[in-house]
Amino acid sequence: MVMVDTSSSNVYLNQDAKTLVQQTLARGQGKLNDTGALCIQTGKFTGRSPKDRFIVRDEITSDTVDWGGINIPIATEVFDKLLRKMNTFIRGREIWMRHCYAGADPSYRLSVTVINTTPWANLFCHHLFLRPSESELDDYKPEWVVFQVPEFLADPDTDGTRQENFTIINFAKKMILIGGSAYTGEMKKGIFSVLNFLLPHQYGVLPMHCSANEGERDDIALFFGLSGTGKTTLSADASRKLIGDDEHGWTDRAVFNFEGGCYAKCIDLSPDKEPQIYAAIKHPALLENVSFKDGTSTVDYSNADLTENTRAAYPIYHIKNAKKQAIGNTPKNIFFLTCDAFGVLPPISKLTPAQAMYHFLSGYTAKVAGTEVGIREPQPTFSACFGKVFLPLHPTVYAELMGKKLKENPEVRVWLVNTGWTGGAYPEGKRIGLQYTRAMVQAAIQEEFAHQTFRHHPYFGILIPEACPGVPTEILNPRNTWKDKAAYDRQAQSLAELFIQNFDQYSAEASEEIKNAAPKLIQVAL
């Protein structure tokens, strides 16, 4: 393991959360809100910079990583040079070091030492990574290092980077270098990418970008979904134990959380819609890039002046019903969440195993106006395995593992849940009510669809239930909610074409069964 040179730095090792908050306040780097949460700003970067994330190309990665626009190769010499310069940069500075873990299952756990130049970045790591006990710290053996120095700026002309900021993963030296960006999510997703390489490549374990919770019968539900689809919201269920909200692994016997906390989007957060997340934002939680109501220390969660990507980081025990040991059984239900802004997909539908594989590889959702600069109409987004930007290996590696899990566990039920629009595309239609989505998810978990009649969606072939407790029957069939039925048919055909076009990149590797699960381009009415 390559070590960071801390010999001439003032090192704070494994500080507790309360101390890290006090250190942040003492240095004028944050403020407390009226619930005791620490509010900070991450500066220029309020989100990840995917075009500046690199992987060192070497003997380990050369023939295994899926190189391209997501996994951008960089030379070992560039990494080594930047490491030397960063070591020089921190001389005489204060640094915060933390020993932690990634992976609740001891068989696959990764020891991670994080080194930061601000106490609040180290607080984030206290919340998001697993916290070793005192006895575990006594026997702690560092394995991977995350070295984050936001104040250090690369010189693209001489350092080999695209611009001043960078995130570089080095599998041979077991290090992640982060410079030029204070956005904490770079650390979290950097380690997620490491696990996404190691677990399937070395152990045959499926890493997943999903949340997970557990019912009274020890039944596990998984929630896959891209940002804004409701993954964190739907897994925070007062009637079920939370295992984790974002990153998990699926072994031959169990599902386990990678993390020790939650990193929730909090734009438009309210106690009515998301009571558990709202209540979790208390001392010493960390709030990123939020704004206060005028003249108060009360956060205005509707304010997106700094970014739409406002975030709350908190340890998982801030959720009252979080499971202490973040490991559960093989899942009983899997939910693929999509925010369909075109108003085509049903609010819930059942998938065959082949359809599950097709939609897993597709990873569809849509962005709407206001979420990103330049978006004025709904924009379809396809991200393989609901997290392609975090996958160092080819997406089919993860899809094959998912298919293997479904074949080995035929009792697993897979559902497609649309948390987006109904009654028309955005902005003519309206968003499906969260209370209805929760009711449909509960009905699936409680097996209330077991004796229900289903009908095939003519374009997508997915199975639509004809009734659901607590949900108006008319919204289950999306076409019924459109005033102009012909307009719905045109929109459904258009979305089906987008799915087919996107899947072309996987057709050569996909089985006939999976390819036959593709939408059909036909002109019919439901």
N, C-alpha and C positions, 0 to 999 in steps of 0.2 A: 504494500500500500504506500502510495506517495504521501508524504507528510507535508503539512503546511508549516512554514517556519514562524513559530510564535515566540521565539526566544527573546525578542526585543519588544514584544507587545504587552500591554496590560490585559491579562486574560481573566474573564469572568466565566467560570466553569459551572455548568448545571445549576444556574440560578433558578429559584422558584418563581412562580408566576407573579406573585405580589411584588417581589423585588424588581422584576423586569418592568412592571408597570411604573413603579416609583422611579427607576432609573430613566425611563423614557420621559416622564414628566419633569424630572430634574434637569434634563438636557433640552427641554423645550421642544421636544419632537412629537408631542401629542397632547390631547385633552381628554378629560373624562366627560362622558355624557351623564344624564340624570339617572341612569340605571347602574352606573359604575363601570361601564365598558370603556376601554381605551380607544379613542378615535385618532387615526393617523392618516396621512396622505402619502401615497407611494410615488408622487412626483410625475415625471414625464410619462411613465408607463403605468397605465391602470388596467392592463391586461397583458397576456403573453404576447411575445413577438415571434411567431412561428418561423418567419423567414430568417431569423437569426439564431435558430437552434440547430446545432451541428452534432454529428457523431464522428469520433475519430475513426478513420478507416485504417484497419490494421489486420493482423492475422486472425483475430477473433471475429471481426465484423465483415471482412471483405466479401465473403461468399454467403453470408447469412442475412445481413440487413437488406431491407427493401429500399435501395437507394433511389432518390428522386427529389421532388420538390418538398416532401415532408421530412425525409431523412437525408439531410444534406451532408455529404462527406467533407471532412477536413483532415489535414495532415497532422501526424503526431508532432512534427516540429513546431507547428503553430500552437498546439496545446502547450508544449513544454515552454515555449517562449512566453506565452501569456501567464503561465504559472509562475515563472521566475519574476516577471514584472509585478504580478499581484503580491508575491511574497515581499518584494522590495517596497511596494506601496504601503503595506500594513505596518511597517517598522515604526515603533513608537506610538502606534494608535491603540485605542481600546478595541478589543474584540470580545465577542461572546461565543462560547463554545458549548455545545450540548451533545451528549451521548444519548441516542434514542434508537428505536427499532421501527422497521416497516414490516408488517405481517404478523397477525395475531397467532398464527399456527407456528409453534416453535420449530417444526420440521422445515419450514420454508422462510423463516424469519431472517431479515437482513439487518445487520448492525450498521447504523448510519451516524456518523459524527458530522454535525453541522457547525460551520464557522461563519459568523455574521459580524458586521461592523455597526449594527444598531441593536439595542435591546429589544425593540418591538419586533424585529424580524426573528429574533431568537424566541420571543414569546409565541409567535406564530408556529414555530417548530415545536415548542412545548405543547401547544394545543393539537396540532395536526398529526404529529408522529406519536408512536406508542412510547409511553414513559416507563423506563425500567424501574424496578423496585430497588431499594438500597442494597439488598443482597445481590441483585443482578448487576448493579453498577460495580460492585466489588470484583465481579468476575468478567466484566465487560471487555470484549475484544473488538476493537474498531475494525471494520471491514471496508465500508464505503465512506467517502468524504464529500460533503457538499460545501464548497467554498464560495460564498456570496459576498461580493464587494461592489455595491452599487455605485460608489464614488469613483471607482476605477473605470476609465474610458479607454477603449482600444483605439489604436490609430489604424484605420482600414488600409491605408496605403502601405504600411510596413508590417502590420500584425496578421494580415490574411483574413480578416473578418469582413462582413458586408458593410457594417457601420459601427458606431462606438459601443453598442451593447451586444452581448453574446451570451449564449448558454451552450456549453460544450460537454458532451458525455464521453468519457473515456473508459471503455470496458476493460482494457488491459490494465490500466492503473487504478481503476475503481474510484474514479473521481468525477465530480461535476463542477465545472467552473462557471460562475455567473458574474458578469460584470456589466456595468452601465444601466442596470434596471433594478429598481427596488420592489418591483411587483412580486409579492411573496409566492404567488401561484407558480412561478418558475421553479421554485424548489420542490413543491409538492408534485408537480407534473413531471419534473426531471426524474425523481425517484420512481414514479409510476411507470415511466418509459423504461427504466432499468428493469423493473420487475416484469414488464411486458416482454422483455427480451429473455431474461433468465428463466422464468417459470415454465413457459412452454418449451424452450430450447433445451433446458437441462433436466426438467422434472416431469414434463407432460401435464402440467397444471394449467388450467385455463384462467388467465387474468381477465377481469371484466370491469368495464366502466359502468358500474351500476350501484344502486343502493340496495340494502337488504334489511328485512325485518322478520320477526318470529312471533307466531301466535301461541296461544295457550297449549295447543297440541304439539308444540315443537315443530310446526310446519313453517317452512321458510318461503318467503316471497322475494323475488328479485325484480328491480325496476331499472331497466335500461333506458337511456334517453340523453339527447344532447342538451346543451344549455337552454333553459327556458321552457322545457317540456314538462317539468313538475317532478323530476326524479327525487329531489330532496324533500319537497313538500309532501308527496304521497307516501314516502317511507316514514315520515314523522307522524305516526299514528298512535294515539294515546292507548288504544286497545291492544297494541302489539309492541314487543321489545325491539328497539332499534339495534341492529348489528353494525350498520355503518351507512353513510350517505353517498359514497362516491366510488370507492375502489375495493374490489374483492377478488379472491381466488377461489376456484372450484376444483377440489381434489377428488380422488376416488371415493372419499368418505364424507366430505364436509365442504362448507362454504366458510371462508374466513375473511375478516376485514384487514385491509392493509394499514389502516390508519388508527389514530387515537382521538380523532376529533372530526369536526364538520366545517366545511367552508361553503357557507350558504350565500346565494345571491339574495340581496335584501332590497332591491328596487321594489317599491310599492308594498313592502312588508306591512302586514297589519295583524293585530291580535285576533281578529275574527277569522281570517282565512288561514293563518299559519300560527296558531297559538303556541305550539311547542318551540318553534324557532324564535318567535318573538320573546318568549320567556327566557330563552337560553342566552340572550344578549344582556348579560349582567357581568359584574366584576368576576374574573379578569378577562372577559371576552375582548376580542380585537375587532374594531370596525374600520374598514378601509374606504377612504374617499367619499364619505358621506358628508352631508351638509346639515347645519342646525337651523331650526326655526329661528327667525329674527329675534335677537335679544335673549335667547334661551340656551340651555344645554340639552334641549330635546331634539333628537334627530328627526329630520324631515325625510322620511323614506321615499317620498314621491319625487324628491329633487334629484335630477340627473345632470346638474350643471357640470360636475367633474367627469362623470361617466355613467353609462347605463349599468356598468359592471360593478356596482357597489357590493361589498362583500362583508360577511361576518364570519370570523374564525373563533371557534370555541371548543373546549374539550368535550368529548362525547358524554361525559357524566353531567353536563349541563342539561341534557335531555333526561327527564326524570325516569323514563322507562327504558333507558339504554341498557343493553345486556352487558354485564360486567366482563365476562369472557366473550370476546367478539368472534365466536365460532358457532356455527349452526349445522344442521343436517343438510343433506341433499335437498334442493328446492322442490316444492310442490307446484308453485305457480311462478311463471316468468311473464313480466309485462314489458312489452316494447312500447315506449311512449313516443308519440310524435305530436308536434304542434302543427297540424295541417291548416295553413292559412288559406287554402283554396276551398275548404269546406266540403271536401269530397269523401274522406274516409269516415267510417262509422265511429261513434264515441267508444265502442268496444266491439271487438270481433275475435273469434277463436281461430287459431292457425293450425294447420296440419304440420307435421314435422318438416315437410319440404317447404311449405310456406314460411315456417319459422326460419329456416336456413336462408331463404331468399330475402326476407326482410332484415335478418341480421346482417347479411352482406350489404344490403342497400343502406341501412341506417338513415332513414329519411326523416327530415323535419323541414320547416320553412321559416324564414325570417320575414318580419314585417317592417313597415316604415317606422323609423324612429330607433330601431335597434342598432343600426350602423349607418355611418355617413353614406349618402348616395342612394340608399334604398327607398324607393317610393311606392313600389308594388311588391306583393309577396314574392320572395325569392326561394326557390327550392334548394335544399341543401342535402347532399348525400354524404354520409361519413361512415365508411365500413365499420361494422361491429360497434357502432355508436361511439366511436372514438378513434378514427383513423389517424388523427394527428398525433396520437400517443403510441402508435404501433411501429416498433422498429422492424418487425418481421412482416412478410407479405400478409395481407388480410385473410387470404385463404387458409393460412396456418391456424388462425384463431377460429375461423369458420369450421374447419374440419374438426377441431377440438370440441366446439359446440355441438356439431352433429354427432360426434362420438358420445358425448354426454347424454344427448336426447335418446339415442338408440339404446344406451345402457340403462336408461331410466324412463321407460315408456309411459310411466304414470305422470310424468311432468306435463302440465298444461301450459301452453304458450298463448298469450293474448296480445293483440294489437290495440292500444288505447290512444285515441285521438283527443288531446287536451286543447286542441285549437278551435277552429271555427265551424259553425253550423248555420244553416239558413242562407248561405251565400258565402262567397269569398270575402276576405278582408278588403275594404272596411264595411261592405254592405251587410254581411252577416254579423253574428255576435259570437263571442267566445263561449264555449260550453261551460256551464256553471261548475265550479269546483265541487260543490256539494253533490252534483250528479256523478262526476268522475269518481269521487270517493265511494259513493253508493255502488257503482258498477264494479269497482275494484273489490269492495267487500263481498259483493255477490259472487264474484269469481272465487275468492278465497274460501268463502263459506260453502262452496259447491252448490249454490242456488241455481246455477245454470245446468246442473247435471241432467235434469229431466225436461229441460226447456227445448222448444222447437227452434231450430236455426234455419236461416235461408242464405243461400249463396249470393254474394255481391257479384253481379254479372261481369264487371270489369276486373275486379281484383280476386274474385273467387273465395274470399274470406267469408267466414260464417258469422252472420248477424243474428243475435238472439231476438226473439219477437217480444219479449217482455223482461223487465228487471224491476225488483222491488225498489220503491222510492224514486223511480225515474219515469218521466212521461214517455209513454210508449212511442209517441210520434217522433221523438228525437233519435231513437235507436237506428232508424233507417234514414240516412242523411238526405236522400232525395226527397223525402216527405217534408223536410223543413224548407225547401226551396220553393218560392212562388213560381218561378219559371223552370219547369221540369226539363225542358229542352236545353236550357242553359246549364243545368246540372250535368246532363249527359255530355255536353261538349267539354265541360270542365273535367269530368271524370276521364274522358278519353284523352284529354291533353295531359293529365297527370300520369295516366297509364303509360303514355308514350315516353314521358320523362324517366319513369322507372326503367323501362326497357332499354332506353339509350344509355342510362347510367350502368346497367348491368352488363352491357356488352364487354366491358373490361374484364369481367370474371367468367364469361361464357366458356372460354377454352378449358378452364379448370373445373367448372361446375358439372355435376351429374345431370343426366337427362331428367331425373325426378325433380331436381331443384329448378332446372330451366323451365319445366312444365308448370311450375308454380308462379310463373310470371303473369302479370295482368294480361287480359285479352282486349284486343282492339276491336270492339263490336259496338254497334249502335242499337242498344235495347233499353227498355225502361224497367225499373224495379217494380 
